Amino acid sequence: MGFDTERRYFMMSKMYHVITSGEFGLDVSTDNPRVYTSREDGSSWEERSLYDFGWGPEVGFVRLPMLGFEELWELLEKSSIEDNRYGAASVILKDFPDQLLSRAERLMHRRDTTHEVASAVAILRLGRAENRSDPMGKPPEEVRSDYRRWSAVAIWARNLRKG
């Protein structure tokens, strides 16, 4: 895609070991109380709940401007920065479930699944059969269809782990 996957786009706690903006090296912006400024490089950040490792969503910050689905997917697959990978997964799951479903369905039909894709699928926990799509405003048959599609993805994801 052409952007630097080794640049820090996410900062997050692990088991809530760091929780305040100051501990992350960020100060509240003078222009906007919802935006934080990095003491290190002057970049702008926004607070956001991020990945849930099992004890609740982690405290975190996202670099602004927010990345789109394709850039987030690339971070998830390619960044060596753990916060980038798990932060990208969090945003994809919350903000881009329909694009994730389409991507997963396309990947299901490829024969050459890479280690990076398998790792991304594991971080996203796609092996669980659950409807991640937003059901609001959808007729019941469309919600059921979404669930069937996610269930097929879950079977594929579980088989990926076996292979």
NUVO-124252 format. One line per 3 residues: for each residue x, y, z of N, C-alpha, C, O. Coordinates in Angstrom, 3 decimals. Each point is the difference from the previous one (the first is absolute). Example, Ala and Ser with C-alpha at 12.3 -4.5 7.8 and 13.67 -1.06 7.14 Angstrom:
BEGIN
13.190,-5.690,7.800,-0.890,1.190,0.000,0.900,1.200,0.000,1.036,-0.019,0.665; -1.386,1.069,-1.385,0.820,1.190,0.060,-0.770,1.090,0.730,0.509,1.108,0.169 $
***
This chain:
BEGIN
0.819,-1.184,0.000,-0.819,1.184,0.000,0.870,1.259,0.000,-0.434,1.048,-0.480; 1.637,-1.137,1.004,0.885,1.135,-0.096,0.074,0.889,1.225,0.539,1.102,-0.099; -1.044,-1.513,1.233,0.205,0.787,1.203,0.831,-0.824,0.977,0.134,-1.213,-0.156 $
0.413,1.872,1.149,0.963,-0.619,0.906,-0.708,-0.787,1.099,-0.558,0.586,0.928; 0.580,-1.902,-1.033,-0.639,-0.846,1.007,0.802,-0.049,1.299,-0.473,-0.520,1.010; 1.689,1.066,-1.044,0.829,0.013,1.204,-0.062,1.336,0.740,0.732,0.211,0.967 $
-1.578,0.663,-1.408,-0.295,1.233,0.727,-1.051,-0.340,1.051,-0.868,-0.836,-0.250; 0.930,1.457,1.402,-0.960,-0.292,1.059,-1.323,0.715,-0.283,-0.051,1.228,-0.065; -1.028,-2.020,-0.104,-1.341,0.533,-0.228,-0.918,-0.235,1.197,-1.058,0.620,0.111 $
1.468,-1.516,0.781,-0.788,-0.327,1.187,0.921,-0.103,1.201,1.143,-0.445,-0.109; -1.656,0.859,1.246,0.657,-0.231,1.287,-1.078,-0.555,0.922,-1.099,0.547,0.087; 1.426,-1.641,0.602,-1.007,-0.576,0.882,0.638,-0.631,1.224,1.162,-0.407,-0.016 $
-1.955,0.336,1.080,0.457,-0.638,1.228,-0.046,-1.514,-0.176,-0.569,-0.512,-0.965; 1.160,-0.172,1.886,-0.104,-1.465,0.100,-0.346,-0.284,1.450,0.793,0.271,0.902; -1.962,-0.811,-0.686,-0.511,-0.237,1.348,-0.017,1.300,0.801,0.267,0.014,1.202 $
-0.586,1.074,-1.897,-0.178,1.320,0.608,1.250,0.502,0.723,-0.109,0.740,0.978; 1.302,-1.138,-1.451,1.238,0.433,0.652,0.282,1.486,-0.212,0.709,0.612,0.798; -1.248,-0.035,-1.848,0.127,1.428,-0.292,-1.413,0.469,-0.341,-0.652,-0.568,-0.876 $
0.178,1.610,1.574,-1.391,0.377,-0.271,-0.218,1.487,-0.260,-1.031,0.375,-0.559; 1.959,0.469,0.946,-0.228,1.430,-0.207,0.746,0.478,-1.238,1.007,-0.583,-0.400; -1.511,1.637,-0.189,0.648,0.547,-1.196,1.449,0.378,0.289,0.875,-0.203,-0.841 $
-0.622,0.746,2.017,1.362,0.372,0.365,0.943,-1.183,0.022,1.161,0.125,-0.391; -1.645,-1.280,0.845,0.831,-1.209,0.022,0.335,-0.472,-1.413,0.993,-0.697,-0.208; -1.821,1.079,-0.759,0.261,-0.326,-1.399,0.859,1.068,-0.676,0.311,-0.119,-1.185 $
0.072,1.148,1.918,0.802,1.077,-0.578,-0.825,0.986,-0.803,0.496,0.617,-0.942; -1.763,-0.472,1.322,-0.915,0.882,-0.715,-0.525,1.090,0.917,-0.203,-0.224,1.193; -0.014,1.395,-1.753,-0.601,1.112,0.722,-1.279,0.405,-0.715,-0.104,-0.118,-1.221 $
-0.872,0.597,1.990,-1.248,0.473,-0.587,0.313,1.199,-0.893,0.729,0.912,0.390; -1.290,-0.935,-1.582,0.194,1.095,-0.951,-0.655,1.272,0.521,-1.052,-0.050,0.638; 1.668,1.164,-0.906,-0.590,1.286,0.406,-1.176,0.372,-0.901,-0.856,0.794,0.390 $
0.814,-1.365,-1.591,-1.058,0.317,-0.966,-1.268,-0.822,0.194,-1.104,0.483,-0.254; 1.263,-1.731,0.705,-1.131,-0.915,0.076,0.238,-0.964,1.161,0.974,-0.752,-0.022; -1.844,0.759,1.037,0.225,-0.860,1.164,-0.143,-1.496,-0.287,0.324,-0.822,0.857 $
-0.805,0.459,-2.048,-0.130,-1.416,-0.373,1.219,-0.497,-0.774,0.093,-1.182,-0.330; 0.827,2.079,0.046,1.202,-0.340,-0.760,1.214,0.165,0.906,0.070,0.929,0.805; 0.874,-1.836,-0.947,1.219,0.016,0.795,1.185,0.196,-0.934,-0.036,-0.406,-1.161 $
1.083,1.029,1.680,1.201,0.269,-0.779,1.168,-0.777,0.594,0.213,0.007,1.212; 0.538,-0.675,-2.080,1.166,-0.760,0.435,1.131,0.938,0.395,0.343,0.919,-0.744; 0.232,-1.154,1.916,1.162,0.778,0.434,1.221,-0.323,-0.857,0.907,0.822,-0.132 $
-0.887,-2.012,-0.445,1.153,-0.461,-0.783,0.085,0.655,-1.372,1.060,0.478,-0.402; -2.188,-0.459,-0.321,0.076,0.479,-1.390,-1.093,1.004,-0.383,-0.056,0.433,-1.151; -0.809,-0.059,2.093,-1.042,0.978,-0.289,-1.205,-0.552,-0.749,-0.892,0.762,-0.375 $
0.849,-2.076,0.149,-1.124,-0.598,-0.722,-1.271,0.071,0.847,0.060,0.158,1.219; -1.204,-0.275,-1.883,-1.313,0.079,0.656,-0.565,-1.398,0.211,0.141,-0.875,-0.854; -0.780,0.679,1.999,-0.546,-1.295,0.394,-1.378,0.186,0.613,-0.323,1.060,0.535 $
-0.485,-2.117,-0.623,-1.332,-0.004,0.596,-0.115,-1.219,0.902,0.461,-1.085,-0.356; -1.074,1.256,1.519,-0.186,-1.126,0.912,-1.082,-0.925,-0.551,-0.996,0.445,-0.569; 1.223,-1.747,0.754,-0.972,-0.978,-0.495,0.191,-1.310,0.742,1.131,-0.407,0.268 $
-2.232,-0.256,0.066,0.080,-1.354,0.551,0.482,-0.914,-1.110,-0.496,0.060,-1.125; 1.472,-0.912,1.446,0.575,-0.856,-1.039,-0.202,-1.475,0.327,-1.015,-0.364,0.595; 1.929,-0.458,-0.959,-0.142,-1.457,0.003,-0.376,-0.537,1.377,0.485,0.476,1.027 $
-1.350,-1.466,-1.030,-0.389,-0.688,1.228,0.708,-1.350,0.031,-0.360,-0.920,-0.734; 1.361,0.817,1.585,0.754,-1.246,0.140,-0.713,-1.001,0.903,0.488,-1.111,0.204; -1.631,1.498,0.333,-0.774,-0.900,0.840,-0.413,0.609,1.323,-0.821,-0.579,0.711 $
1.366,1.726,-0.364,-0.338,0.642,1.275,-0.655,1.363,-0.219,-0.135,0.788,0.936; -0.268,-0.517,-2.166,-0.644,1.262,-0.350,0.859,0.786,-0.975,1.204,-0.241,-0.096; -1.801,1.174,-0.626,0.760,0.777,-0.984,1.136,0.778,0.655,-0.158,0.575,1.077 $
1.297,-0.570,-1.746,1.167,0.713,0.498,-0.124,1.498,-0.263,-0.619,0.427,-0.975; 1.221,0.361,1.869,0.112,1.437,-0.194,0.978,0.224,-1.139,1.061,-0.623,-0.040; -1.407,1.499,-0.879,0.910,0.222,-1.107,-0.201,1.331,-0.688,-0.916,0.765,0.302 $
1.823,-0.521,-1.252,-0.024,1.225,-0.787,0.274,-0.351,-1.451,0.782,-0.902,-0.301; -1.443,1.636,-0.600,0.103,-0.205,-1.436,0.558,1.280,-0.615,-0.473,1.100,0.288; 1.495,-1.261,-1.144,0.568,1.159,-0.707,-1.042,0.561,-0.961,-0.728,-0.747,-0.654 $
0.670,2.051,0.582,-0.897,0.684,-0.936,0.796,0.494,-1.205,1.172,0.343,0.153; -1.758,-0.294,-1.328,-1.358,-0.452,-0.305,-0.085,-1.529,0.015,0.978,-0.704,-0.252; -2.166,0.230,0.550,-0.256,-1.435,0.083,0.216,-0.653,-1.364,-0.347,0.567,-1.036 $
0.917,-1.749,1.054,0.226,-0.759,-1.240,-1.298,-0.651,-0.464,-0.911,-0.233,0.794; 0.841,-0.055,-2.089,-1.128,-0.724,-0.568,0.220,-1.504,0.065,1.037,-0.470,0.469; -2.013,-0.265,-0.940,0.038,-1.462,0.089,1.256,-0.594,-0.633,0.658,-0.835,0.621 $
-0.317,1.240,-1.825,1.138,-0.615,-0.693,1.312,0.208,0.755,0.809,-0.922,0.108; -0.599,2.127,0.410,1.222,0.272,0.769,0.000,-0.775,1.315,1.036,-0.517,0.420; -2.193,0.437,0.225,-0.101,-0.764,1.238,0.289,-1.479,-0.251,0.680,-0.648,0.794 $
-1.199,0.120,-1.900,0.256,-1.403,-0.325,1.501,-0.224,-0.226,0.559,-1.009,0.431; 0.070,1.945,-1.101,1.438,-0.128,-0.250,0.783,0.036,1.319,0.950,-0.762,0.175; -1.339,1.630,0.738,0.644,0.013,1.323,-0.188,-1.337,0.697,0.944,-0.557,0.560 $
-2.154,0.052,-0.598,-0.324,-1.266,0.656,0.862,-1.135,-0.542,0.474,-0.842,0.763; -0.273,0.820,-2.056,0.793,-1.064,-0.613,1.505,0.213,0.120,0.741,-0.963,0.199; -0.278,2.199,-0.313,1.422,0.227,-0.252,0.790,0.722,1.077,1.226,-0.110,0.024 $
-1.875,0.840,0.862,0.773,0.775,0.971,0.656,-0.925,1.018,-0.599,-0.987,0.430; 1.821,1.307,-0.050,0.666,-0.745,1.067,-0.308,0.615,1.366,0.432,-0.520,1.029; -1.180,1.631,-1.020,-0.371,0.674,1.246,-1.308,-0.621,0.504,-1.047,0.123,-0.635 $
1.131,-0.783,1.776,-1.162,-0.709,0.535,-1.207,0.925,0.192,-1.124,-0.377,-0.331; 1.349,1.584,0.863,-1.116,0.932,0.196,-0.680,0.335,-1.323,-1.220,0.160,-0.039; 1.981,-0.051,-1.037,-0.588,0.256,-1.320,-0.898,-1.152,-0.418,-1.107,0.218,-0.493 $
1.576,-1.438,0.688,-0.767,-1.165,-0.454,-1.307,-0.142,0.787,-1.070,-0.163,-0.585; 1.168,0.225,1.906,-1.199,-0.160,0.808,-0.911,1.228,-0.064,-1.223,-0.133,0.047; 1.809,1.317,-0.152,-0.803,1.209,-0.168,-0.763,-0.027,-1.312,-1.184,0.334,-0.044 $
1.866,-0.733,-1.031,-0.654,-0.097,-1.308,-1.144,-1.012,0.052,-1.077,0.252,-0.540; 1.307,-1.385,1.181,-1.057,-1.011,0.128,-1.213,0.581,0.725,-1.140,-0.230,-0.405; 1.386,0.977,1.469,-1.100,0.596,0.771,-0.858,0.914,-0.854,-1.228,-0.077,0.028 $
1.884,0.942,-0.786,-0.734,0.964,-0.816,-0.723,-0.710,-1.141,-1.143,0.336,-0.308; 1.787,-1.304,-0.314,-0.651,-0.764,-1.076,-1.272,-0.662,0.529,-1.058,0.100,-0.620; 1.161,-0.774,1.762,-1.160,-0.697,0.551,-1.138,0.954,0.345,-1.168,-0.322,-0.215 $
1.496,1.471,0.739,-1.044,0.948,0.427,-0.537,0.843,-1.150,-1.210,0.197,-0.109; 2.094,0.302,-0.747,-0.404,0.987,-1.012,-0.206,-0.563,-1.403,-0.672,0.625,-0.821; 1.236,-1.787,0.534,-0.027,-0.519,-1.365,-0.426,-1.474,-0.085,0.631,-0.763,-0.731 $
-1.675,0.338,1.450,-0.351,-1.420,-0.033,-0.418,-0.498,-1.386,0.301,-1.141,-0.352; -0.979,1.959,-0.429,-0.446,-0.451,-1.318,1.180,-0.174,-0.955,0.036,-0.954,-0.777; 0.935,1.881,0.836,1.195,-0.140,-0.829,0.812,-1.212,0.453,0.583,-0.702,-0.826 $
-0.545,0.456,2.139,0.705,-1.176,0.520,-0.651,-1.279,-0.506,0.697,-0.930,-0.407; -2.008,0.873,0.428,-0.699,-1.191,-0.482,0.314,-0.238,-1.473,0.290,-1.129,-0.396; -0.345,2.171,-0.408,0.322,-0.150,-1.431,1.442,-0.463,-0.200,0.268,-0.874,-0.824 $
0.662,1.467,1.586,1.413,-0.400,-0.119,0.179,-1.466,0.404,0.692,-0.758,-0.680; -1.313,0.371,1.779,0.126,-1.388,0.470,-0.583,-0.967,-1.021,0.579,-1.059,-0.245; -1.701,1.402,-0.347,-0.593,-0.886,-1.013,0.911,-0.123,-1.221,0.130,-1.088,-0.561 $
0.497,2.176,0.143,0.945,-0.083,-1.124,1.199,-0.872,0.361,0.458,-0.803,-0.813; 0.043,0.961,2.026,1.155,-0.789,0.441,-0.338,-1.485,0.107,0.858,-0.853,-0.225; -2.105,0.548,0.567,-0.430,-1.397,0.115,0.174,-0.749,-1.312,0.241,-1.207,-0.004 $
-0.362,1.914,-1.096,0.032,-0.649,-1.312,1.389,-0.033,-0.619,0.176,-0.472,-1.123; 0.816,0.979,1.864,1.381,-0.054,-0.490,0.661,-1.275,0.524,-0.289,-0.460,1.105; 1.150,-0.079,-1.895,0.708,-1.209,0.420,1.336,0.319,0.668,0.602,-0.865,0.637 $
-0.151,2.080,-0.780,1.344,0.358,0.475,-0.059,0.918,1.221,0.519,1.116,-0.032; -1.149,-1.584,1.100,-0.104,0.810,1.205,1.379,0.127,0.644,0.667,-0.997,0.273; -0.259,2.228,-0.040,1.314,0.259,0.560,-0.020,-0.081,1.531,-1.058,0.012,0.629 $
2.239,-0.092,-0.064,0.133,0.031,1.458,-0.568,1.307,0.559,-0.626,0.004,1.060; 0.848,1.109,-1.779,-0.502,1.297,0.443,-1.528,0.025,0.065,-0.582,0.547,0.937; -0.053,-1.139,-1.933,-1.467,-0.063,-0.004,-0.479,-0.878,1.151,-0.939,0.362,0.709 $
1.575,-1.505,-0.522,-0.395,-0.895,1.085,0.156,0.682,1.357,-0.841,-0.171,0.882; 1.903,0.935,-0.716,0.217,0.738,1.244,-1.073,1.071,0.186,-0.521,0.166,1.103; 0.187,0.560,-2.169,-1.045,1.027,0.060,-1.340,-0.635,0.379,-0.729,0.537,0.833 $
0.411,-1.664,-1.438,-1.257,-0.706,0.285,-0.047,-0.414,1.472,-1.052,0.085,0.634; 2.179,-0.529,-0.092,0.053,-0.392,1.408,-0.207,1.217,0.911,-0.763,-0.081,0.962; 1.424,1.195,-1.247,-0.161,1.204,0.818,-1.454,0.484,-0.030,-0.534,0.444,1.017 $
-0.092,-0.532,-2.172,-1.395,0.418,-0.148,-0.984,-0.990,0.625,-1.186,0.298,0.147; 1.688,-1.471,0.217,-0.820,-1.065,0.599,-1.164,-0.394,-0.908,-1.135,-0.161,0.449; 1.444,0.013,-1.721,-1.051,-0.334,-0.970,-0.460,-1.445,0.091,-0.962,-0.381,-0.668 $
1.625,-0.429,1.476,-0.419,-1.387,0.188,-1.251,-0.143,0.847,-0.549,-1.095,0.120; 0.101,2.182,0.461,-1.245,-0.022,0.779,-1.165,0.349,-0.921,0.029,1.015,-0.697; -1.046,-1.860,0.702,-1.182,0.241,-0.837,-0.896,1.017,0.697,-0.805,-0.342,0.867 $
0.964,1.589,-1.265,-0.860,1.056,0.534,-0.210,1.045,-1.079,0.872,0.241,-0.834; -2.030,0.367,0.867,-0.329,1.030,-0.982,0.635,1.311,0.449,-0.458,0.616,0.963; 1.510,-0.187,-1.658,0.679,1.248,0.329,-0.605,1.191,-0.752,0.348,1.149,0.272 $
-1.242,-1.421,-1.204,-0.637,1.062,-0.783,-1.052,0.714,0.840,-0.599,-0.597,0.895; 0.380,1.856,-1.182,-0.989,0.789,0.725,-1.400,-0.411,-0.447,-0.316,0.106,-1.185; -0.536,-0.575,2.108,-1.340,-0.440,-0.378,-1.021,1.147,-0.080,-1.122,-0.197,-0.465 $
1.512,1.376,0.913,-0.951,1.128,0.051,-0.566,0.315,-1.386,0.739,0.190,-0.966; -2.071,-0.143,0.900,-0.685,0.380,-1.221,-0.077,-1.094,-1.051,-0.524,0.225,-1.091; 1.042,-1.410,1.407,-0.036,-1.096,-0.974,-1.200,-0.898,0.279,-0.359,-0.229,1.155 $
-0.254,-0.274,-2.218,-1.071,-0.977,0.218,0.594,-1.298,0.566,1.176,-0.292,-0.216; -1.988,-0.480,0.935,0.505,-1.228,0.641,0.703,-0.956,-0.965,0.984,-0.638,0.374; -1.480,0.531,-1.616,0.639,-0.939,-0.932,1.422,0.456,-0.366,0.872,-0.835,-0.242 $
-0.638,2.139,0.202,1.347,0.493,-0.290,0.933,-0.239,1.194,1.175,-0.315,-0.186; -1.692,0.462,1.398,0.795,-0.282,1.204,0.376,-1.483,0.016,1.140,-0.346,0.311; -2.086,-0.525,-0.643,0.284,-1.450,-0.057,1.028,-0.305,-1.084,0.886,-0.833,0.193 $
-1.008,1.505,-1.320,0.965,-0.187,-1.090,1.403,0.427,0.440,0.980,-0.696,-0.267; -0.892,1.845,0.943,1.298,0.448,0.518,0.586,-1.053,0.936,1.190,-0.307,-0.071; -2.030,-0.246,0.950,0.483,-1.013,0.937,0.504,-1.239,-0.737,1.038,-0.555,0.360 $
-1.758,0.124,-1.377,0.443,-1.171,-0.777,1.348,0.278,-0.657,0.875,-0.866,-0.022; -0.711,2.061,-0.506,1.277,0.365,-0.637,1.124,0.003,1.021,1.075,-0.538,-0.268; -1.300,1.135,1.439,1.021,0.010,1.055,0.290,-1.423,0.490,1.140,-0.318,0.337 $
-2.159,-0.532,-0.297,0.208,-1.390,0.423,0.903,-0.733,-0.983,0.858,-0.780,0.414; -1.038,1.018,-1.702,0.876,-0.607,-1.006,1.434,0.500,0.170,0.949,-0.772,-0.137; -0.793,2.051,0.434,1.334,0.566,0.256,0.619,-0.681,1.221,1.190,-0.314,0.001 $
-1.996,0.087,1.032,0.506,-0.629,1.226,0.517,-1.407,-0.274,1.049,-0.389,0.514; -1.775,-0.369,-1.317,0.455,-1.353,-0.345,1.330,0.072,-0.737,0.929,-0.742,0.317; -0.836,1.627,-1.295,1.247,0.199,-0.734,1.137,0.389,0.950,1.100,-0.545,-0.091 $
-1.365,1.493,1.005,1.031,0.486,0.922,0.475,-1.117,0.928,1.195,-0.107,0.274; -2.104,-0.712,0.204,0.408,-1.123,0.869,0.831,-1.009,-0.780,0.955,-0.559,0.538; -1.304,0.322,-1.790,0.791,-0.908,-0.836,1.374,0.566,-0.313,0.957,-0.757,-0.165 $
-0.846,2.078,0.081,1.305,0.636,-0.213,0.963,-0.349,1.117,1.175,-0.273,-0.245; -1.674,0.283,1.475,0.839,-0.313,1.163,0.481,-1.435,-0.040,1.109,-0.298,0.446; -1.939,-0.603,-0.980,0.367,-1.412,-0.062,1.056,-0.270,-1.054,0.824,-0.905,0.130 $
-0.873,1.726,-1.196,0.874,-0.232,-1.140,1.357,0.486,0.148,0.813,-0.151,-0.911 $
***
